[in-house]
Amino acid sequence: MMEPKILDVRADLKAGREPLPMIMQAVKGLSPGQPLLLRATFEPIPLYRVLGMKGYGHEAKRIEDGDWEILFSPGEKRGLFGHRSKAAPDDDAAAKTSAEGWPAPVRTLDNRGLTPPEPMIRILSTLEEMGPGEVLEAFNDREPQFLYPELRERGHSIHVEKQDQGAHLLIRHSD
């Protein structure tokens, strides 16, 4: 097995920086067949699907101080639940969705100050309690890159307004 490239994003997460662009850049820079060893402050479950769609399997284990170490290895492209997947959709499309004509939000979440993955868990849990067509408003410290594929999988629509200190989200429950 080829030596893995090591990427430690724990300091970035603790500083409130979004590590996804750094992770995706590291993946692009891998040699053919080379694995990526990621160290993070939490188990990045949504990343499993994102990289799974790019052809990477994973093995995760908890390490010192409750942090996580995940080895992403190239292999057959598979999506969630082990099914063959289509190409990953464009995550930037989420920010371009228009909220024009949407009803007013029925719930508001202030996720600022929370560490990942808590904002995403709160949003997904709240959406489970909402009805078709209802809108959830959320405020996050950063743009929720891992949330986009989860929302698409469930059929929800999202409109994102990037702000100086984070992101304002409007999420419409699937009809």
C-alpha positions as CSV (number, residue, x, y, z in Angstrom):
1,M,0.0,0.0,0.0
2,M,1.2,3.5,-0.9
3,E,2.0,5.9,1.9
4,P,-1.0,8.0,2.7
5,K,-0.9,11.8,2.5
6,I,-1.7,13.1,6.0
7,L,-4.0,16.1,6.5
8,D,-4.7,17.3,10.0
9,V,-7.7,19.8,10.1
10,R,-8.2,19.8,13.9
11,A,-6.7,23.3,14.4
12,D,-8.8,24.7,11.5
13,L,-12.0,23.3,13.0
14,K,-11.1,24.6,16.4
15,A,-10.5,28.1,14.9
16,G,-13.9,27.9,13.1
17,R,-12.5,27.5,9.6
18,E,-14.3,25.3,7.1
19,P,-11.9,22.5,6.1
20,L,-13.8,21.1,3.1
21,P,-11.9,23.1,0.5
22,M,-8.6,22.1,2.0
23,I,-9.7,18.4,2.0
24,M,-10.9,18.5,-1.6
25,Q,-7.6,20.2,-2.6
26,A,-5.7,17.4,-0.8
27,V,-7.7,14.8,-2.6
28,K,-7.0,16.4,-6.0
29,G,-3.3,16.4,-5.2
30,L,-3.1,12.7,-4.4
31,S,-1.1,10.4,-6.7
32,P,-3.1,7.6,-8.4
33,G,-3.8,4.9,-5.8
34,Q,-2.6,7.1,-2.9
35,P,-4.8,7.2,0.3
36,L,-5.5,10.2,2.4
37,L,-5.2,10.1,6.2
38,L,-7.5,12.8,7.7
39,R,-7.4,13.9,11.4
40,A,-10.4,15.8,12.6
41,T,-12.1,16.8,15.9
42,F,-15.2,14.8,15.0
43,E,-16.2,11.9,12.8
44,P,-17.0,13.6,9.4
45,I,-19.8,11.3,8.4
46,P,-21.1,13.5,5.5
47,L,-17.6,13.4,4.1
48,Y,-17.8,9.7,3.6
49,R,-20.5,10.1,1.0
50,V,-18.8,13.1,-0.7
51,L,-15.5,11.2,-1.1
52,G,-17.4,7.9,-1.7
53,M,-18.8,9.5,-4.8
54,K,-15.3,10.3,-5.9
55,G,-14.3,6.6,-5.5
56,Y,-12.9,6.5,-1.9
57,G,-13.7,4.0,0.8
58,H,-13.0,4.8,4.4
59,E,-11.9,3.4,7.7
60,A,-12.4,5.5,10.8
61,K,-11.1,5.2,14.4
62,R,-11.2,7.3,17.5
63,I,-7.8,8.6,18.6
64,E,-6.5,10.5,21.6
65,D,-8.6,13.3,23.2
66,G,-11.7,12.0,21.4
67,D,-10.5,13.1,17.9
68,W,-10.8,11.0,14.8
69,E,-8.5,9.5,12.2
70,I,-10.0,8.5,8.9
71,L,-8.1,6.7,6.1
72,F,-9.7,7.4,2.7
73,S,-8.6,4.8,0.2
74,P,-9.3,4.8,-3.5
75,G,-11.6,2.1,-4.7
76,E,-14.9,1.5,-6.6
77,K,-17.2,4.5,-6.7
78,R,-20.1,3.9,-4.3
79,G,-22.7,6.1,-2.9
80,L,-24.6,6.0,0.4
81,F,-25.5,2.5,1.5
82,G,-22.9,1.0,-0.8
83,H,-24.8,1.6,-4.1
84,R,-23.0,2.7,-7.2
85,S,-23.3,6.4,-7.4
86,K,-23.7,9.1,-10.1
87,A,-21.3,12.0,-10.3
88,A,-21.6,14.3,-7.3
89,P,-23.8,17.3,-8.0
90,D,-22.5,20.8,-7.9
91,D,-22.6,22.0,-4.3
92,D,-22.5,25.7,-5.4
93,A,-25.9,25.2,-6.9
94,A,-27.3,25.4,-3.3
95,A,-26.3,29.0,-3.0
96,K,-27.8,29.9,-6.3
97,T,-31.3,28.5,-5.5
98,S,-33.8,31.4,-5.4
99,A,-36.0,31.7,-2.3
100,E,-38.4,34.0,-4.2
101,G,-42.0,32.9,-3.6
102,W,-41.1,30.8,-0.6
103,P,-43.3,31.2,2.5
104,A,-41.9,32.9,5.6
105,P,-39.8,30.7,7.9
106,V,-41.7,28.7,10.6
107,R,-38.6,27.9,12.6
108,T,-35.3,29.7,13.2
109,L,-32.1,28.2,14.4
110,D,-29.0,30.1,15.6
111,N,-26.1,27.7,15.1
112,R,-23.4,30.3,15.6
113,G,-20.8,29.3,18.1
114,L,-21.5,25.5,17.7
115,T,-18.8,23.2,16.5
116,P,-19.3,20.8,13.6
117,P,-21.2,18.6,13.1
118,E,-23.7,20.1,15.6
119,P,-25.1,22.7,13.3
120,M,-25.9,20.1,10.6
121,I,-27.4,17.7,13.1
122,R,-29.6,20.5,14.5
123,I,-30.8,21.5,11.0
124,L,-31.5,17.9,9.9
125,S,-33.3,17.1,13.2
126,T,-35.5,20.2,12.9
127,L,-36.4,19.5,9.3
128,E,-37.6,16.0,10.4
129,E,-40.2,17.8,12.6
130,M,-41.4,20.1,9.8
131,G,-44.1,19.6,7.2
132,P,-43.9,19.8,3.4
133,G,-43.2,23.2,2.0
134,E,-42.3,24.8,5.3
135,V,-39.2,26.9,5.5
136,L,-36.4,26.7,8.1
137,E,-34.1,29.7,8.7
138,A,-30.7,29.1,10.2
139,F,-27.6,31.2,11.0
140,N,-24.2,29.4,10.8
141,D,-20.7,30.5,11.5
142,R,-19.6,29.2,8.1
143,E,-21.2,27.9,4.9
144,P,-22.4,24.3,5.5
145,Q,-20.7,22.4,2.6
146,F,-21.4,19.0,4.1
147,L,-25.1,19.8,4.5
148,Y,-25.8,20.4,0.8
149,P,-25.6,16.7,-0.3
150,E,-27.7,15.7,2.7
151,L,-30.4,18.2,1.9
152,R,-30.4,17.1,-1.8
153,E,-30.7,13.5,-0.8
154,R,-33.8,14.3,1.1
155,G,-35.3,16.5,-1.6
156,H,-35.1,19.8,0.3
157,S,-34.2,23.1,-1.3
158,I,-31.7,25.6,0.1
159,H,-30.9,29.3,-0.4
160,V,-27.6,30.5,1.1
161,E,-26.6,34.1,1.7
162,K,-22.9,34.4,2.6
163,Q,-22.3,37.0,5.3
164,D,-19.1,38.5,6.8
165,Q,-19.6,36.4,9.9
166,G,-21.0,33.2,8.4
167,A,-24.0,32.2,6.4
168,H,-27.8,32.8,6.5
169,L,-29.7,29.8,5.3
170,L,-33.3,29.3,4.1
171,I,-34.2,25.6,3.7
172,R,-37.5,24.6,2.2
173,H,-38.8,21.2,3.3
174,S,-39.5,18.9,0.3
175,D,-43.1,19.0,-0.9
